[in-house]
């Protein structure tokens, strides 16, 4: 199931980011590199986000109640949206603030801890190790995503996926890897050129990157929160299944809505002949519902309304 794959990717990312955050804080403590602090806070934010995704997945499993008759599946979208806010504020804005703060210190002539530290090699080692660990986390997310991507491009997968965990982890891991590269370039160039402004540039690049990813996540999750319909291929499958029997003329209109990542609401008005009896119409609706469930297993809530097909011409009067 997509949920199981998403949980596996979330747990892998949580373990990786927790370990990475500890090593980054140690590296910052001994060198004072601002990009190391920005990356450490970024990893803490990512680890916290993975906990949020796990909590959201857990809460979404609650059974439906009279107050929430379609269940709690969309809770996963709420927690994924919170993830985007955390990434934007704790990750992106903090990195930009740290870059500004470090720039002011350098501009004011304060000595730079990174350039004067005898532990200058520590952040390099930590960043390289973090890149290796983050690559394994991204690899897990890619493998799990490939199982449900069904040949879609990566951009389309992120935009159309109804289960939020895998797209969130993919974007977070990609952002984490790019952030580590920016930090490595910033710290490395600062040490090579003896110019601490490179460290500031690396920190600022991390902040901009995280803000961009957070905005993308917020846009996608807000769309899911508002409510998205079925993909075009599923809509076509529903149309075809509904009209596969001889007793249904056509689909007059159709509305779909995801009430959860794996729960699709289908509401349709189906055209029947005016010479059909009530029993025949009931049988036709039952048959259409059965075919729709078989064609689109995600269709867990189906409401079909029969109506007379008024586009069919009535037979001429013989009077």
N, C-alpha and C positions, 0 to 999 in steps of 0.2 A: 504494500500500500504506500501511497505518497506520504502519508503521515509518518509511517515508520522510517522511511528514508530521510524525511525532514528531521526527525528526532535524532537519528544517527549523526547527521551533519551538524546539528546544533550541539550535541554532546562533544563531538570532536573539536569543534571550534571553541567551546567553553574550556576544555582542558588545555588546548594550545594557548589561548589568550591568558589564562590564569598564570601559567608558567612563564609566558613571555613578559607579562606585566611585572612580575617579581624581579626578573633579571634586568629589566629596563630601569626600574627604580633604583636598583643597586648601582647600575652604571651611571645614572644621573647623580646619585649621592657622592660618588668618588670623582666625577668629572665636572659636574655643573652644566653639562651641555643642554641647552634649551630644547633642542630637537628630541633629545632622549626623554625629557620630562613630558613633552607633547605626545610622544609615542607611548610612554608609560600610561598616561591618562587615557589615551586612545584605547589601549588594550584593556584597561579597567572598564571603560565604557562598553567595549565590545563584550567582555565577559558578563557584565550586568545585563546587556541586551539579550544574550543567550539565555540567561536565567528567566528573563521576562518572556521569551518565546516558549520556554518549557512550562512556565506557569500558565501562560495563555492556552497552550495545548491541553494542559490538565483541566483547566476550568471549562474548556469547550466541550468536554466529555459529559457534562452534566445532562441529565435527562430533561426532556421538554416538560414544561409546567403550564397550567392554564394562563399564567401571566406571560409566558414565553412559549407559545404553542409550537413554534418551529425550532425549538431548542436553542443552544448557546454556541453554535458553530462559528458565528461571526465574532465571538470574543477573541478569536485568534487574530482577526484584523485589527481589533482595538489595541491589543498588546503589540502588534507589529507597528502600528502607527506611533505608539509610545516610544518604540525603539528608534524611530526616525527623529523624534524630538530629543531623546538622550544623545544620539549621535551628533545632532546639530549643536546642542548646547554644551554638553560636557566634552565632546570630542572636538568639533570644529571651532566653536567660539573660544574655547580655552586655548587651543593651539594658536589662534590668531592673537589672542591677548598676550600669550607668552612671547610670541614673536615681537610684538610691539614693546613689551616690557624689556626684553633683552636688547632690542635696538636702542632704547632710551639709555640703558646702562652703558652700552658700548659708546654711544654718542657723547655721554657725559664723562667718558674717560676712565670708567671703572675697570679694574683688571679682569680679564676673562679667565674663569676657572678652567675651562677646557684647554686653552692654549698653554696654561701654566702647570697643568696637572701632570704628574709623572705616570698617571694611570691612563694616558691618552689612548692606549690600545684597547681598553676595556669596552668602550662603546662600539668600536669596530667589531670586536669579537661577538658582542651581544647581538648586534644588528645582523651579522651573518648567520648566527645560530637562530635568531628569530625568523629570518627569511626562510630557512630550512623548515622550521616547525610550522610556519604559516603556510608553506607550500603543501605540506601534508594535509592540513586542514582544508585548503582549497581543493586539493585532489579528491578528498572524500565528498565534498559538496558537488564537484563536477560529476563524479561517478554516480551519485544518487540522483542528480538532475537528469543525466542521460537516460536513466531508467523510465522517466516520465515525460521527457521532452518530445518524444515522438517525431523526431526530425525537424522540429521548429528551430529557427535561428535563435541564438542566445538572447538577442534583443526582444524578439517576439515571446520567447519563453518568460522572460522577466515581466513583460507587459501583460501577458495573457494568463499567467499561472494563477490559479485560484487558491492554492495552498501557499501561504505567505512565507513559510519557514525557509524553503530552499532559495527563492530569490533574495531574501534578506541576507542569508548566510553567504550566498555568492557575492553580492555587492560588498558586504562587509569584508570578506576575505580578499577580494580584489583591491578594495581600498586599503586594507592593512598591508598587503604586499607592496603596493605603490607607495604608501606612506613610509614603509621601511626603506625602500629604495631612495626616496627623497631625503630621509634622515641620514642614510649612509653617504649620499652625495654631499649633503650639507656638512656633516662632521668630517668626512674625508677631505673635502676641499678646504675647510677651515684649518685642518692640521697641515695640509700640504702648502697652502699659501700663507699661513700664519695670519689669516684674516677671519675674524669671528663673524663677520657679516654673512658668510656662507652658512653658518649655523642658523642665523636668523632667517635667511632665505629658505632653508630646508624646513624650518618650523612653520613659516608662513605657507609654504606649498602644501604641507600636511593639513593645515587648517582649511585652506580653500578646497582641497580634495574632499575632506570630510563633510564640509557644508554642501558641496555639490551632490554627493552621494545621499546625504540626508534629505535634500530637497526631492531627489528622484524617488526615494522610498516614500516620502510623505505624499507625493502626487499619486503614486501607484496604490498605496494603502487607503488613501482617502477615496479613490475611485471604487475600491472594493467595499468600503464602509457605506458609501452612498448606495451601492447596489449595482452589480454588473449582470448582464444576461449571458446566456449560453454562447459559446463560440459558434461561428458561422457553420462549421461542419456539423455540430450537434443540432443546430436549428434545422438544417437540411435533413438530418437523420430523423428528427421528430416529425417533420412534414411527411417524409416518405413512409414512416411507420404508421402514422395516423391514417393515411389514405391507401394503405396496402390492401385493405379489404374492399370488397365490392359494395359494402353497405355504407361507406363513408364517401361522399362526393368530393369534398375538398376541405381544406382548412381555411375558414373564413378569416380568423385572425388568431395570433399566437403571441403570448407574453411569457418570458422566462426570467428567473431571478435566482441567483445563488443565495440561499439562506445560510450557507456554510461552505467551506472549501470543497466538500464532497457531497453537498446536498443541494439539488436543483429543484426549484419550484416551476412547474409547467401549468399554465392556464391557457386553454384554447376553446374556441367556438368552432364546432364541426358541423358541416352541412350534411343533412340527411334528406331522403326523399319524403315528400308529403303523403305518399301512400304507405309508408311503413307504420306498423302498429307500435304501441308503447313498448311491448315486449321485444320487438325487433330492434327498436332504437336503443333500449337498455343493453341488449346483447352487442350491438354495434359499438357502443361507447366502451363497454367492458373489453371488447376485443382490441379496440384502438389503444386503450390504456395498457393492456398487456404487451402489445407490440412496442409501444414507446419505452416501457421499462426494459424490454429486452434489447432495444437498439441503443438506449442511453441509460446505463445503470445508475448514473448520478441522479436521474430523475426520481427523487424519493417522494415528492409531493406532486400529485397530478390531479388537476381539476378540469374536467371536460364538460362542455355545455353543448347539447345538440340544438340545432336550429334548422329551419327549412331553407333549402338552397333556392333563394329567390332569383338567382341568375338563370335558372332553368325555365324555359318557357312552358307555360301551362298548355295542356292540349286544347285545341279549338272546341268551342261549344257546339253540340249537335242539335241544339234547340232552334 
